[in-house]
Amino acid sequence: MFARKKSLVLTGVLAAATAVALVGCSSSGSLSGSDSSKSAGTITVGSANFSENVILADIYGQALAAKGFTVKYKLNIGARAVYIPALEDGEIDVIPEYSGSILSFLDKSAAATSGSDVASALTKALPSTLVAYKPATAADSDSLNVTPAFAKANNLTSIADLKNVSSYILAANPEFQTRPDGIPGLGTVYGLTNINFQAINDGGGPATLKALLDNTVQVADIYSTTPSIIDNKLVTLTDPKSLFASQEVIPLVYKKSSSAKLESALNAVSAKLTTKDLLSLNSEVSGDSKTDPAVAAKAWLKSAGLLGK
């Protein structure tokens, strides 16, 4: 499901994506050529074209600025088909990525799912021009969610516990019914044979949430950093057997711009950034308050002690 959420970011038609990228850049220069004005202390941070990734770019960028780097931004670039070549060419220096998704983009045959296996496979799959720093514990991936009442009534804390529920309806995008990490994977990995499937084609959005809260369905596949999870106090079932591929946030860096100082600054952010933080940040930016991503990023950095005194 995660791959479907990011489908416009993952692939896209190259020509169309390029047009989006050129319109979406938020700093001087374009992705059609290198920025000749870049100095040794200047780092250009990019982002894909969705809100959460923009927040992450602002977090990493402001953390670098606090360490003395001159930071430029190229936000809302668009598809990986555009920003990965730009990163390889040094037109951008840093972009926040998701470990499982970028691995799948670089290696279509990749089968790693656990965090350590994905990290190891990614190191091998990366082009020689790029380097990945330490991943955060923050991750945006598929997650199976239930209401607090259903969790309490059935003693649910993990996906494995669903085996003890006599019958239930699970809602997800239509392709979840045949995906290896969907219904088939729940059967082979967790031994779940008691699933009634309900296709709801909104990527874990409002229709899926309504069905869950109305008890029309009892389990719903919702992305792990979707604000509705915390807004409705949903219980996210743990995935102890790593059915869903690890999607940890990871800074991807142009190797020629890499340095001990850069790595230290970015790793300090990743060391403190959690999935709960991403949930809260997404809710703040996309919810009723509509906080500007840069403002939300600065507040989080201050609370994490990463902006100094």
N, C-alpha and C positions, 0 to 999 in steps of 0.2 A: 504493500500500500504506500509505503514511504516513497518508493520510486515514482508512483503515479502522482503523488502530491507535487513532487518536484519535476514532473515530466516536461514542463515548459522550460525549466532551468536546465535539465539534463541534456536534452537533445534539441528539438526545435529545428526549423528550417534555417540553415545558416544565413541565407540572405536576409530573411525576416529578422532573425536574432541580431544581426549586425545593425540593422536599422534601429532596433530597440536600444542597443548599446550606445549608439552614437547620440541618440536623443537623451538617454538617461544619465550620461556622465555628469557629475556635479562639480568637476574642476576643470581648469584650463587644459588644453591639449585634447587629442582624440585617440581612439584605439587604432587608427589607421597608420600611425607612425610613432616612433619613440619620442619621448619628451627630452629634447636636447638640453633643457635647462636644469635637469635633475643633477643635484650635487650629491656628494658622498653621504651627507647627513640627511638627505631627503628621502622619505619613504612614501610611496603611493599605495594607499589601501583601497581595494576594490570590494564590491559586493555583487551578489546575484540580485535578481529583481523581485524579491519578496521581503516583507517587513522584517522578519526575524533576522535575516542575513544582514540587512542594513544596520540593525541594532548591534549585531556582533561586530561589524566593521567599525562602527563608532566606538565600541568598547575597546577593541584592540588598537585603533588609531589614537584615541585619547590617552591610552596607557603609554603608547610610544612617545607622544608629545610630552607627557609628564617626565619622561626619561631623557628629554633633550633633543629628540628627533624633530625635524621639520616634516610635518605630515600633510599630504595632499590626499584627496578622496576622488574616486571614480565610482559612484554608487549606482545601483540599479542597472548594471551593465546588461544583464540578460542571461543567455544560455551559456552552458559550459563550452559549447562549440565556439564561442567568442572569447570568453574570459580566460580559458586555459591557454590558448595560443598567445594571448596578450601577456599572460603571466610568464610563459616560456620565453617571450621576447624581451621581458623586462619593462614592458610598458606599464605594468602594475607590479608591485613588489610583494604584496601580501593580500591574501583573500581568505576569509573564513570558509571552511568546507565541512563536510560531513563524511566521516571515514568510510562507511559502507557504500555510500553513493558514489564518491569519487573513485573508490576502488572498482566498482562496477563499470564506471565510465571508462576507466583506463584498461580494464581487463574484463572483457565480456564473459569469460569463462570462470571468473572468481566465484568460489563457493564458501569462503570463510564467513563465519557469523559472529563468533565471540570477539570481544574487544581485542584481546591479545593476538588472535589469529588474523583479524582484519588489519591491525597495525603492522604485523609482520609482512602480510601479503602486499600492503600498500607500499611499504619500503621498497619491495622488489619491482612493483609496477610503475613507480614514479619515473617520469622522464629524467634524464641526467641533469637537466637544467633546473629541476625543482627539488625542494626538500620539505618534509613535513616535520613540524615541531611536536612537542608532547600534546596529546589530546586532553581535552577537558573531560570531567565526568558528565558534564551537560550533554544531553543527546536528544535528538528529535527523530523518533522512530515510531513504528507501529506499536500500539499498546492496547491491550484488552481491558475494558473498563466496565464496572458494575456500579449500581447504586449502593450507598451505605447499608440500606435495609436488606438488599439481596445478599450482600457480602456477610452481614451479621447472621442472617437466617441460615446461610449455608456454610459458614465458617471458611470463607474464601480469602486467601491472601495471595495465592499464586495460580497460574494457569493450570498447574497440575491438580489443584483442588477441584476443578470443574468435573473431574472424573467421578466425583462423589455425588454430583447433582443428577437427579434422575432424568430430567429433561429441561431444555432451555432453548431460547432462540437467540442466535448470534447475528448481529447486523454488521455489514461491511459493504464496500464497493463490490459490484458483480464479479470482478475477476478474482476476488478473494476465494471464491468457491473452487477455483482450479489452480491457483498459485501454489508452488511448492511450499511456501511458508504460510499458506492459508489453511483452508480446511484439510487438504491432504497432509500438510505438516503437523497440524494439531492431532491428526490420527496417528501418524508414524512416530512423532517425537514424544507426544504426551499420552497417546493411547485413548484419545477422546473419540468415542463412537456415538455419543449421545447428543450431537449437535443438530439442531434444526436451523437451517440457514435462511436469512432474510436479506436480499440484496437491496441496498439503499445507495443510490449513486450520487452521494454528495461529499465523499471523502471525509466522513466522520463529522460532518457539519450539522447545521440546525435540524434537519429532518432526522438524522440519526440520533441526535441528542434528545429530541422530542419523543421518539419511539422508546428510548431507554427510560426516560423519566416517566412516561406514561405506562411503563411496564408492558408495552406491546412487544418489545424485545428485552432480554435480560442481560445480554452482553453486547458490547459495541467496540468495534475497532476504531480508535480515535488517536490521532497523532499525539505523541507524549508531551508536547509543549503547547497544546491547544488550550487557550484560556478557560474554555468551558469545563475543563477537568477540575480546576480549583474553584471556579465560580459556583459549581454545583456539588462540590465536595465528593466527587466521584472517587471510587477506589480503583486504582490501577493495579491489576494483577501482575505480580513479578513473573519474569520469564527465565527461570533458573537454568533451563537447558538451551538458552540462546537460539530459540526458533527464529526470531527476527534478527536480522543482521545488525551488528553494532553500528550506530550512527552518531558517534561522538563528534562533537565540534572539534575541529583541528585546524590550526593555522597552516596554510600552504604558502610557501615562500620561494621567490626567485632566488636561486642558489647564489648568484653573484652579489646579491644584496644581503645575504646572510652574514651574520656576525655574532659573536658571543653576547654583545650588548643587546642586539635585537632579539636573539633567542631567549635571553634571560627575561626581558620585558614581556614578551608574549607568553612564555611559560608561566610567569607569575600570574597572569590573568587566567590561563587555563587551569592552574592549580586551585583556583577558588570558584570558578564558574560551575554551577550545578544545574541540573534539569529544573529544579524548583525555581532557581533564579530566572531561567529562560521563561518558564511559565508566568512568573510575576511580571517580567519585562514585557512579554507579549500582551498580557492583559492590560498593562498600563498604557501601552502604545496603541493597541487596537480596540480597547474598551471605551467606556464612556468618557474617560479623562482625555483621551487622544493626545497623550504626551508626545512631544517631539522625540524621535529616537535618540538624537544627540543629547538631549536633556536627561532622558531616562538612563542612558549609558553613563553620563557623568555622575548621576546620583548613585548608581550601583558601584562605580569605581571608588567613590568616596566612602561608601559603606564598607567596601572590601579592603579599605586602607591602601589603595593603589594610586592615589593622587598626591600622597604626601600630606604634610600639614598645611 
